[in-house]
Amino acid sequence: MHIEPGVVTGAKLALSYATAAGAVGYSAKLIWESLAEKGVGSLIARSAMATVAVFVFFEVLPTFPVGVSEVHFILGTTLLLLLGTAPAAIGLALGLLAQGLFFAPADLPQYAMNLTTLLVPLFGIHLLAKKIIAPHTPYVDLTYMQALKLSAAYQGGVVAWVAFWALYGSGFGAENLSNVLTFGAAYMLILLLEPIVDLAVLAGAKALRGLEGSGLVAPRLHAAE
């Protein structure tokens, strides 16, 4: 997923800098909380794993150009459940930056937009998880419906932000609207896969109880709050 070069240009780019700054600010809050909870070593290790995973999502897994953007398998819910919100945010930011620096330099002017598009939905499911998952439920005990709700919220958030940037930058012409709708319909097909991936990863993590307390996974993965 990325905003194509030329979709948002000129003075309109200022909004993307503002939204990205807000996302970075909230990330800093989560990072501080993670440091207080598990320490710097755990945060670095989980963030490194998240960064590698995001790089694989962007550069190794299939990518399909559709409408105003591209459809990527960005398993944001999986990253949050397995590694925690702060490491997931760092991984998404660094993975996206690495893609721009080494493989798609034309995307760097859109970095703030793409960062906003990835991080704000992540923060949304961070808050949603607190509402739909009982406080004493480890993530490894999630149901399919809970995983589906989180995945739907994340993927829906990504689609909403891409649509916003496309309409903000290029207007409400018939062709642009058609491209936005085509992209949204294609992207939501990921919902057929992500909840299954989430549950498969959580099942594997449940079998690896030795990771509990290791600092290599989210504290909530195996232990209740």
TORVEX-365533 format. One line per field, with one value per residue (C-alpha): residue number from 1; residue in one letter; x, y, z. Coordinates in Angstrom, 3 decimals. Layout:
N
k	c(NUM;...)
r	c(a;...)
c1	c(X;...)
c2	c(Y;...)
c3	c(Z;...)
END
This chain:
225
k	c(1;2;3;4;5;6;7;8;9;10;11;12;13;14;15;16;17;18;19;20;21;22;23;24;25;26;27;28;29;30;31;32;33;34;35;36;37;38;39;40;41;42;43;44;45;46;47;48;49;50;51;52;53;54;55;56;57;58;59;60;61;62;63;64;65;66;67;68;69;70;71;72;73;74;75;76;77;78;79;80;81;82;83;84;85;86;87;88;89;90;91;92;93;94;95;96;97;98;99;100;101;102;103;104;105;106;107;108;109;110;111;112;113;114;115;116;117;118;119;120;121;122;123;124;125;126;127;128;129;130;131;132;133;134;135;136;137;138;139;140;141;142;143;144;145;146;147;148;149;150;151;152;153;154;155;156;157;158;159;160;161;162;163;164;165;166;167;168;169;170;171;172;173;174;175;176;177;178;179;180;181;182;183;184;185;186;187;188;189;190;191;192;193;194;195;196;197;198;199;200;201;202;203;204;205;206;207;208;209;210;211;212;213;214;215;216;217;218;219;220;221;222;223;224;225)
r	c(m;h;i;e;p;g;v;v;t;g;a;k;l;a;l;s;y;a;t;a;a;g;a;v;g;y;s;a;k;l;i;w;e;s;l;a;e;k;g;v;g;s;l;i;a;r;s;a;m;a;t;v;a;v;f;v;f;f;e;v;l;p;t;f;p;v;g;v;s;e;v;h;f;i;l;g;t;t;l;l;l;l;l;g;t;a;p;a;a;i;g;l;a;l;g;l;l;a;q;g;l;f;f;a;p;a;d;l;p;q;y;a;m;n;l;t;t;l;l;v;p;l;f;g;i;h;l;l;a;k;k;i;i;a;p;h;t;p;y;v;d;l;t;y;m;q;a;l;k;l;s;a;a;y;q;g;g;v;v;a;w;v;a;f;w;a;l;y;g;s;g;f;g;a;e;n;l;s;n;v;l;t;f;g;a;a;y;m;l;i;l;l;l;e;p;i;v;d;l;a;v;l;a;g;a;k;a;l;r;g;l;e;g;s;g;l;v;a;p;r;l;h;a;a;e)
c1	c(0.000;1.263;-0.011;1.115;3.475;1.560;-1.708;-1.070;1.305;2.339;0.877;-1.482;1.492;1.510;-1.491;0.394;3.252;0.777;-0.988;2.334;3.590;0.511;1.072;4.719;3.722;1.288;3.923;6.328;3.761;3.379;7.147;7.598;4.980;6.648;10.043;8.582;6.896;9.610;12.777;14.867;16.219;12.756;11.582;14.589;14.248;10.517;10.885;13.632;11.411;8.526;10.729;11.914;8.341;7.098;9.928;8.875;5.240;6.240;9.007;8.545;4.816;2.725;1.698;-1.204;-1.608;-5.312;-7.025;-5.367;-2.781;-1.473;-2.809;-0.194;-0.499;0.106;-0.683;-0.956;-3.202;-0.771;2.124;0.169;-0.977;2.373;4.822;2.830;1.612;4.801;7.091;4.504;4.456;8.255;8.379;5.815;7.654;11.118;9.950;8.171;11.252;13.547;11.274;11.451;15.183;16.301;13.558;11.105;12.728;9.869;7.642;9.673;7.731;4.623;6.257;4.259;0.969;1.860;3.042;-0.248;-2.182;-0.426;-0.136;-3.480;-5.456;-2.925;-3.667;-7.354;-7.165;-4.932;-7.905;-10.489;-8.715;-9.298;-13.039;-13.587;-11.056;-11.783;-9.046;-8.094;-7.838;-4.372;-4.107;-3.429;-7.021;-8.668;-11.685;-12.073;-14.686;-12.375;-9.547;-11.944;-13.138;-9.565;-8.554;-11.641;-10.918;-7.270;-7.822;-10.851;-8.770;-6.060;-8.633;-10.275;-6.988;-5.983;-9.401;-9.013;-5.613;-6.773;-9.881;-8.034;-5.331;-7.197;-10.806;-14.159;-14.085;-15.762;-12.490;-10.870;-13.963;-14.027;-10.359;-10.903;-13.843;-11.933;-9.003;-11.238;-13.064;-9.818;-8.141;-10.929;-10.334;-7.372;-10.000;-10.396;-6.807;-5.663;-7.888;-6.793;-3.148;-3.702;-5.192;-2.516;0.249;-1.461;-1.873;1.831;2.641;0.372;2.418;5.621;4.997;8.746;8.510;6.401;8.420;11.278;10.782;10.554;6.761;4.027;3.510;-0.236;0.364;0.459;-0.416;-3.619;-3.552)
c2	c(0.000;3.434;6.716;7.106;10.005;13.034;12.249;14.890;17.709;21.242;22.947;20.041;17.986;20.082;18.151;14.873;16.279;17.294;13.920;12.063;14.257;13.326;9.643;9.903;11.699;8.962;6.360;8.063;7.706;3.979;3.525;5.158;2.848;-0.188;0.837;1.175;-2.226;-4.446;-2.361;-1.237;-4.674;-6.135;-3.102;-3.218;-6.963;-6.835;-3.721;-5.394;-8.422;-6.154;-4.217;-7.397;-8.659;-5.400;-5.436;-8.963;-7.833;-5.035;-6.608;-10.385;-11.085;-10.464;-6.894;-6.034;-2.557;-1.691;1.653;4.505;2.388;-1.145;-4.030;-5.348;-8.039;-5.714;-7.875;-5.058;-6.987;-9.895;-7.588;-5.951;-9.220;-10.957;-8.142;-5.282;-1.930;0.118;-2.407;-2.785;0.998;1.161;-1.772;-0.224;3.111;1.628;-0.993;1.671;3.908;1.081;0.373;4.010;4.397;1.209;0.111;2.923;6.365;7.956;7.128;9.132;12.406;10.435;8.933;11.076;10.114;6.434;6.539;8.077;5.502;2.610;3.906;5.549;2.311;0.468;2.824;2.315;-1.441;-0.906;0.873;-1.487;-4.524;-3.119;-3.049;-6.425;-8.556;-9.191;-7.874;-11.341;-12.936;-13.567;-12.881;-16.568;-17.265;-14.927;-16.189;-15.989;-13.235;-11.128;-11.531;-10.701;-7.506;-6.335;-7.183;-5.483;-2.347;-2.222;-2.944;-0.667;2.107;1.690;1.845;4.912;6.812;5.890;7.072;10.297;11.102;10.237;12.436;15.204;15.316;14.549;15.493;13.804;13.195;10.053;8.344;9.033;7.857;4.669;4.013;4.579;2.177;-0.441;-0.213;-0.468;-3.526;-5.305;-4.440;-5.790;-9.214;-9.435;-9.943;-13.461;-14.177;-12.045;-13.465;-16.977;-15.893;-14.249;-17.387;-19.607;-17.408;-17.252;-21.036;-21.418;-18.919;-20.785;-23.920;-21.990;-21.127;-20.785;-17.361;-16.080;-13.549;-13.690;-10.123;-11.347;-11.204;-8.898;-9.267;-9.756;-12.614;-15.339;-13.533;-11.733;-8.140)
c3	c(0.000;-0.856;-2.177;-5.773;-6.588;-7.814;-6.028;-3.340;-4.236;-3.354;-0.317;0.284;1.497;4.681;5.998;5.688;7.772;10.473;10.582;10.598;13.432;15.440;14.722;15.748;18.934;19.920;19.012;21.411;24.202;23.496;23.257;26.664;28.156;26.567;27.945;31.422;31.116;29.610;29.180;26.250;25.276;24.762;22.790;20.471;19.878;19.144;16.985;14.946;14.342;13.356;10.934;9.224;9.015;7.463;4.946;3.947;3.681;1.311;-0.753;-0.668;-0.446;-3.586;-4.422;-6.702;-8.261;-8.053;-8.567;-6.694;-4.889;-4.392;-2.359;0.093;2.727;5.684;8.677;11.176;13.553;13.593;14.490;17.303;18.861;18.612;19.345;20.885;19.601;20.087;18.339;15.559;15.070;14.945;12.541;10.201;10.217;9.626;7.137;5.115;5.250;4.134;1.187;0.122;0.623;-1.104;-3.487;-4.226;-3.789;-5.743;-2.762;-0.228;-0.736;0.216;3.325;5.782;4.120;4.039;7.650;8.747;6.737;8.470;12.022;12.753;12.068;14.260;17.131;16.437;16.927;19.972;21.570;20.074;21.542;25.021;24.334;22.645;24.561;28.230;30.561;31.777;28.311;26.845;23.118;22.422;23.508;20.998;19.070;15.309;15.635;17.798;15.282;12.438;14.153;14.700;11.130;9.696;11.712;10.634;6.954;6.880;8.413;5.788;2.993;4.536;4.726;1.177;-0.012;1.938;0.440;-3.071;-2.823;-0.995;-3.632;-6.853;-6.215;-6.710;-10.444;-11.755;-12.679;-9.318;-7.428;-9.502;-8.763;-5.041;-4.937;-6.941;-4.549;-1.491;-2.786;-3.661;-0.367;1.774;0.240;2.625;5.324;3.949;4.977;7.887;10.678;9.703;9.783;13.165;14.687;13.159;14.562;17.960;17.988;17.307;20.047;22.468;21.873;22.627;26.233;26.705;25.092;27.974;29.921;27.399;26.224;22.620;22.399;23.632;27.408;26.805;24.354;27.001;30.217;31.148;32.292)
END
